Amino acid sequence: MDFMKPETVLDLNNIRQALVRMEDTIVFNLIERSQFYLSPLVYKSNYVRIPDFDGSFLQWTLLQQERIHSQVRRYEAPDEEPFNPTKLLPSLLPPVNYPKILANYSKEVNVNEEIYQFYVENIVPKISCKEGDQLENLGSVAVSDIECLQSISRRIHFGKFVAEAKFQLDKQLYTKLIKEKDIESIEKSITNSAVEQKILERLVDKSRSYGTDPLMRYSQNPQSKVDPEIIVKLYKEFIIPVTKKVEVEYLLRRLEDTQ
């Protein structure tokens, strides 16, 4: 997929292949996070006293990384959505003149706040290896959390490319549904239950394969580092529904951009 060539980005087959690769990244990142304790101090507001900052250690670490990455153009890319969009720094590199792929308002469709809250409250407790804190690993936990958050965010916001591709394939249908504000029909049009089921089945296989020691795979009691059902549940109850939410929100505004 080449963001300098819109026709490759809005090809649904290319989008599906990209989403499959994102599954690998998310599974690996969750497996990495599972080696650490729950570490509630990482998420406790102002546990680490930082001048001119009010928030948790994870929020501060995420902000610092995004500010650095913004200076090397990360968030100019069409497929990147920052958690701190109003606090980024100007790039030190000249801008990349990406051709227009998404609608002008696309960056306004951002659900990272919802992703952050769900991750901390619902995912971390399920994948952490033990309760409590390891003070020597607070930095490592924050770095691992950021990798999980960013990979989940990229996967969910990629729904905007799905939405744009489907709009381009049937402008007449979507124009009608958008004008009627028929959210139910829009959601039905972007839903493919068979594809969703294949995603869940594939995630079970990937979680078992990536999270199990190859030498123990055929033993009587092979144990995966992360329960595959946790990752499947994450996709079924959060990633897939929130991706649809992004697609619907994007499509409902699509007629604002007539080009």
C-alpha positions in Angstrom: 0.0 0.0 0.0 1.5 3.3 -1.2 0.0 6.5 0.2 1.4 8.4 -2.7 -0.9 6.3 -4.9 -4.5 6.6 -3.7 -5.7 3.8 -6.0 -3.7 1.3 -4.0 -4.9 2.6 -0.6 -8.6 2.5 -1.6 -8.4 -1.0 -3.0 -10.4 -3.2 -0.5 -8.1 -6.2 -1.1 -5.1 -4.1 -0.1 -6.9 -2.7 2.9 -7.8 -6.3 4.1 -4.2 -7.4 3.7 -3.1 -4.3 5.8 -5.6 -5.2 8.5 -4.3 -8.8 8.6 -0.8 -7.5 9.2 -2.1 -5.2 11.9 -3.5 -8.3 13.7 0.1 -9.6 14.0 1.3 -6.4 15.5 -1.5 -6.1 18.0 -1.1 -9.8 19.1 2.7 -9.4 19.5 2.3 -6.2 21.4 -0.2 -7.7 23.8 2.1 -10.7 24.3 4.9 -8.3 25.2 2.8 -6.4 27.7 1.7 -9.7 29.3 5.2 -10.2 30.8 4.7 -7.3 33.2 2.7 -6.8 36.3 -0.6 -4.9 36.3 1.4 -1.8 37.5 -1.4 0.5 38.6 1.1 3.2 39.5 1.7 3.8 35.8 -1.9 4.9 35.4 -2.3 6.8 38.7 -2.6 10.6 38.2 0.5 12.5 39.5 2.1 9.5 41.1 5.3 10.7 39.4 5.7 14.4 40.1 6.4 16.1 36.7 6.6 19.9 36.5 3.8 21.6 34.5 2.0 18.3 33.9 -1.2 16.9 35.4 -1.8 13.3 34.6 -0.5 9.8 34.8 3.0 8.6 34.0 1.7 6.7 31.0 -0.1 9.9 29.7 3.1 11.9 30.1 5.3 9.3 28.4 2.8 9.0 25.5 2.8 12.8 25.1 6.6 13.0 25.0 6.8 10.2 22.4 4.1 11.8 20.2 5.8 15.2 20.4 9.1 13.7 19.2 7.5 11.6 16.5 5.6 14.7 15.3 8.9 16.3 14.6 9.8 13.6 12.1 6.4 13.8 10.3 4.7 10.7 11.8 1.3 12.4 12.1 1.4 13.8 8.6 0.8 10.3 7.4 -2.9 9.6 6.5 -3.0 6.5 8.6 -1.7 7.9 11.9 -3.9 9.5 14.6 -2.2 11.0 17.7 -3.6 10.8 21.2 -2.5 14.4 21.8 -3.4 16.2 18.5 -3.3 19.7 20.0 0.1 19.3 21.7 2.3 18.2 18.8 5.4 20.0 17.6 6.2 21.2 14.1 8.1 18.8 11.9 11.9 19.3 11.5 11.6 17.7 8.1 10.0 19.3 5.0 6.3 18.2 4.5 5.4 15.3 2.4 2.8 16.3 -0.3 0.5 13.3 0.0 -2.2 13.2 -2.6 -5.7 13.5 -1.2 -7.2 10.2 -0.2 -9.6 10.9 2.6 -12.1 13.7 3.1 -10.8 17.1 4.5 -12.3 16.5 7.9 -10.9 13.0 8.4 -8.4 14.0 11.1 -11.4 15.2 13.2 -12.7 11.6 13.4 -10.6 10.5 16.3 -11.6 8.0 19.0 -8.3 7.7 20.8 -9.7 8.9 24.1 -12.2 6.0 24.1 -9.4 3.6 23.1 -7.1 4.8 25.9 -9.8 4.4 28.6 -10.9 0.9 27.4 -7.3 -0.2 27.2 -6.3 0.8 30.7 -9.6 -0.3 32.3 -10.4 -3.5 30.4 -7.3 -4.9 28.6 -4.4 -4.3 31.0 -6.1 -6.1 33.9 -6.7 -9.2 31.7 -3.3 -9.6 30.1 -1.0 -8.6 33.0 1.0 -11.5 34.5 0.4 -10.5 38.1 -1.3 -7.9 40.3 0.7 -5.1 41.9 3.7 -3.1 40.8 7.3 -3.7 40.0 8.9 -0.3 40.5 11.9 -1.2 38.4 9.7 -1.8 35.4 7.4 1.2 35.4 9.2 2.7 32.4 9.1 -0.5 30.5 5.4 -0.9 31.2 4.6 2.6 29.9 6.6 1.9 26.7 4.9 -1.4 26.1 1.5 0.2 26.8 2.2 2.9 24.2 3.0 0.2 21.5 -0.3 -1.5 22.3 -2.3 1.7 22.2 -0.8 2.9 19.0 -1.3 -0.4 17.2 -4.9 -0.7 18.3 -5.5 3.0 17.3 -4.1 2.5 13.9 -6.2 -0.6 13.3 -9.4 1.1 14.4 -8.8 4.4 12.5 -8.0 2.4 9.3 -11.8 2.1 9.1 -11.8 5.5 7.5 -10.1 4.0 4.4 -12.6 1.2 4.4 -15.4 3.8 4.5 -13.9 5.9 1.8 -13.3 2.9 -0.4 -16.9 1.8 -0.1 -18.2 5.3 -0.7 -16.3 5.4 -3.9 -17.6 2.1 -5.0 -21.3 3.1 -4.6 -21.6 6.9 -4.3 -25.3 6.8 -5.3 -26.2 4.4 -2.4 -24.2 6.2 0.2 -25.3 9.7 -0.9 -28.9 8.6 -0.4 -28.2 7.0 3.1 -26.2 10.0 4.2 -28.9 12.5 3.2 -31.4 10.4 5.1 -29.1 10.0 8.1 -29.9 6.3 7.9 -27.3 5.1 10.4 -28.7 1.6 10.6 -28.5 1.0 6.9 -25.0 2.5 6.7 -23.8 0.2 9.4 -25.5 -2.8 7.7 -23.8 -1.9 4.4 -20.3 -1.8 5.9 -20.8 -5.0 7.9 -19.5 -8.4 6.6 -20.3 -11.0 9.2 -18.4 -13.7 7.3 -15.2 -11.6 7.2 -15.6 -10.8 10.9 -15.9 -14.4 11.8 -12.7 -15.3 9.8 -10.9 -12.5 11.7 -11.9 -14.0 15.1 -10.9 -17.6 14.0 -7.5 -16.3 12.6 -6.9 -14.5 15.9 -7.3 -17.7 17.9 -4.7 -19.4 15.7 -2.3 -16.4 15.8 -2.5 -16.0 19.6 -1.8 -19.7 20.2 1.0 -19.8 17.7 2.8 -16.5 18.6 2.2 -16.9 22.4 3.3 -20.5 22.9 6.8 -21.8 23.2 7.4 -24.0 20.0 8.9 -26.7 22.2 5.8 -26.8 24.3 3.2 -26.6 21.5 2.5 -30.3 21.3 2.8 -31.0 25.0 -0.2 -32.1 27.1 -0.5 -28.7 28.7 0.7 -26.0 26.2 0.1 -22.6 27.8 -0.2 -19.4 25.7 1.3 -16.2 27.2 -2.0 -14.5 26.6 -5.3 -16.4 26.6 -6.5 -16.4 22.9 -10.0 -15.8 24.1 -9.0 -12.5 25.6 -7.7 -11.2 22.2 -10.8 -12.6 20.4 -13.0 -10.8 22.9 -11.0 -7.6 22.5 -11.7 -7.7 18.8 -15.3 -8.8 19.0 -16.4 -6.4 21.8 -14.2 -3.4 21.1 -12.0 -3.2 18.0 -14.6 -4.3 15.5 -17.5 -2.3 16.9 -15.4 0.9 17.4 -14.0 0.5 13.9 -17.6 0.5 12.6 -18.3 3.6 14.7 -15.4 5.4 13.0 -16.6 4.3 9.6 -20.2 5.5 10.3 -19.0 8.8 11.7 -16.8 9.3 8.7 -19.5 8.5 6.2 -22.1 10.6 7.8 -20.0 13.7 7.1 -18.9 12.5 3.6 -21.0 15.0 1.7 -19.3 17.9 3.4 -16.4 17.2 1.0 -17.6 17.2 -2.6 -14.2 16.7 -4.2 
